[in-house]
């Protein structure tokens, strides 16, 4: 019985790691998309992004 649980746990880890890696990739792409979108909107409105300080 212990051996079966061990197999289940080790079998899940690579899948969980793969899912976690995919989530990280997605978050990086999403952050990059948001940054580009923010820059595009700022340039359309002619806002100086570097000079704006949000508190």
Secondary structure, DSSP 4 states (H G I P E B T S, - for coil): -HHHHHHHHHHHHHHHHHHHHHHHHHHHHHHHHHHHHHHHHHHHHT--GGG----
